[in-house]
Amino acid sequence: MGYLLFAAFISCTCLSVKPAEEFLEEFIKQNFLPLAVPINYDTLKVLKDDQRKIVLTILEDESEEKSQKLIKTLKAAASANRNLVFGYVGVKQWAEFAETFGAKGTKLPKMIVWDGGEEYLSVSITAAIP
């Protein structure tokens, strides 16, 4: 039923089919992944074709309670910023990948904005993290 209402809304509010198709494509792209994505080999394959920037948080260990609280915060931020992909990786889970962004010897959690390729920017975390 929800799909029918969505389809009816799209067909009634759009003057042509092309904008509706573009809207639907964008909607699916932005809602395909979970709000906060655990980064691993499989998710990197999916993100390879996504043009959005990735807000990557590097944690010591994804399974720690403190990390789980931070992941909840990331999900809240992601729901308001669908034009970005929010991801996280634990050094304990995938040290080699985390080292790509200089995680060794730095205070964690560390947050970066990554283009999915070679370039990234470190983000200064000044607020207290739960």
N, C-alpha and C positions, 0 to 999 in steps of 0.2 A: 504494500500500500504506500509506504514512504517513497519508494522509487517512482510510483505513478504520480504522486504529488510533485516530486522533484521534476519529472519529465514534463508535466503539465505547466509548471512554473516556467521552465525553460522555454517551452514552445509559446507561451503567452507573452513573455516579457521580451523576447528577442524579435527583431524585425527580419533577420535573415538567419539561415542555418549556420553560416560560417562563424559568427560570434558565439553561438551556442556551442558549437563544437570546440572552439578555442577555450571557452569557459570550462567546459566539461573536462577537456584534456588537462588544463591547469589545476582544476579541482582534484582530479585523480592523482596527478603528480605530487601535489602537496599533501595528500592524505594517504598515500601508499605506504609510507614508512611510519613506524611508531613515533610518538612525539620526541622521545630521546632514544637514539639508536646505539646499542652496544656495538662498538667497532671491532670487526673481525674480518677474516678473509672474505666471507660471503657478503657482508654488508658493503665492503669496499667494492666488490664487483657490481653491486646494485648502484652504488653512488657514482661509479665511473661515468655513467651517462647523464647524471643529474648536473645541471648547470648551476645550481644554487651553491652558495658558500656554506662551509661546514663550520659550525661553532663546536670545536672539539675541546672537551675537558679531560685532562689526564689526571687520573687518580692513582693512589698507591695500590688499592685493592678494591675492585668493584663490589665485592661481597660484604665489606665492612658496613656497619650500621651508619656511620658518618657519611660514607659514600652514597648509601641508599637515600639518605635525606637530601643530599645534594642532587641526586638524579631526579627526585621529585620536584625540586626547584627548577631544574632544567626543563622538565616537562611543562611546568607552568609557563616558563619563558617561551618555550617552543609553540605552545598553543596560541600565543599572541604574535608570533613571528614566523608564519608559515613560509615566508620567502627565504628562510634559512633552514638548514638541517642541523639539528642539535645531536651531537654524538659524544660518547665517552668511552674511554679505554683505561683499564687498570694496568699499571706497570707489572704487577704480579701476573696478570693474565697474558699480556703481550708486550714484554719488555723491549723487544727489538723494534717494534713499531713506535712505541713511546719515545725511544731514544732518537728517532728521526727528528723529533721536535725538541731535543735538548732536555729531556726529562731527568736525566741522570745528574744528581748533585743540585737540583733546584727544589725549591719549596713546592710541595704539592698540596692541594690541587693546582694545576696550571691550566689556563684557558688560552686557546688560540683561535684565530679565524683563519681557515684554510681554504684555498681554492680547489682542493682535490688533486693538485699537481705538485709543483715544486715550491710555490709561494705560500707563505703564511705570516701572520702577524701575531705577536704575543699580546695578550690582553692583561692589563693590570687588575688584579682582584683586590679591591680595597675594603669591601664590606665584609663583615663577619660571615663565615659560611657555617650553616647549621651543623 
